[in-house]
Amino acid sequence: MQAAQHFSQLIGKGQLVLTVDTSKGDPYQGIVSLEGDSLAQIVENYFSQSEQLKTRFMAICQ
């Protein structure tokens, strides 16, 4: 069995493109680098760099 890889090793380098559709006007897109120890941290980085209110993102998978 292989040892578990760190999240950053699995995703490599690049950018995440995030589309936000609030159903109140036009959707908008943001781009953030893949910096963080999880997908949630990467998305939180996007919101912290944008002009949004403080936002938390949680993803659960079973």
C-alpha positions as CSV (number, residue, x, y, z in Angstrom):
1,M,0.0,0.0,0.0
2,Q,1.3,3.4,-0.9
3,A,1.8,6.1,1.8
4,A,-0.8,8.8,1.8
5,Q,0.1,11.8,-0.3
6,H,-0.2,15.4,0.9
7,F,-3.0,17.3,-0.7
8,S,-0.7,19.7,-2.5
9,Q,1.2,16.7,-4.0
10,L,-2.1,15.4,-5.4
11,I,-3.3,18.6,-7.0
12,G,0.0,20.1,-8.1
13,K,0.4,23.7,-9.0
14,G,-2.1,25.8,-10.8
15,Q,-5.2,27.8,-10.3
16,L,-8.8,27.3,-9.2
17,V,-11.5,29.0,-11.2
18,L,-14.6,29.6,-9.0
19,T,-18.0,30.7,-10.4
20,V,-20.4,32.3,-7.9
21,D,-24.0,32.5,-8.9
22,T,-26.1,34.3,-6.3
23,S,-29.3,34.2,-8.4
24,K,-29.4,38.0,-7.9
25,G,-27.8,39.4,-11.0
26,D,-25.0,38.1,-13.2
27,P,-22.7,35.3,-12.0
28,Y,-19.0,36.2,-11.5
29,Q,-15.8,34.3,-11.6
30,G,-12.7,34.5,-9.5
31,I,-9.3,32.8,-9.9
32,V,-7.1,31.8,-7.0
33,S,-3.8,29.9,-6.8
34,L,-3.9,26.4,-5.4
35,E,-2.4,27.3,-2.1
36,G,-3.7,25.4,1.0
37,D,-3.8,22.1,2.7
38,S,-7.3,21.3,1.5
39,L,-9.9,22.3,-1.1
40,A,-11.7,24.1,1.6
41,Q,-8.6,26.3,2.4
42,I,-8.2,27.1,-1.3
43,V,-11.8,28.3,-1.5
44,E,-11.4,30.2,1.7
45,N,-8.3,31.9,0.2
46,Y,-10.4,33.0,-2.8
47,F,-13.0,34.6,-0.5
48,S,-10.4,36.3,1.7
49,Q,-8.8,37.9,-1.4
50,S,-12.1,39.0,-2.8
51,E,-14.3,41.8,-1.5
52,Q,-16.7,39.3,0.2
53,L,-17.8,39.1,3.8
54,K,-15.9,36.6,5.9
55,T,-16.7,33.2,4.5
56,R,-16.1,29.6,5.6
57,F,-16.3,26.7,3.2
58,M,-16.7,23.1,4.2
59,A,-16.8,20.1,1.9
60,I,-17.8,16.6,3.2
61,C,-17.4,13.5,1.2
62,Q,-18.3,9.9,2.2
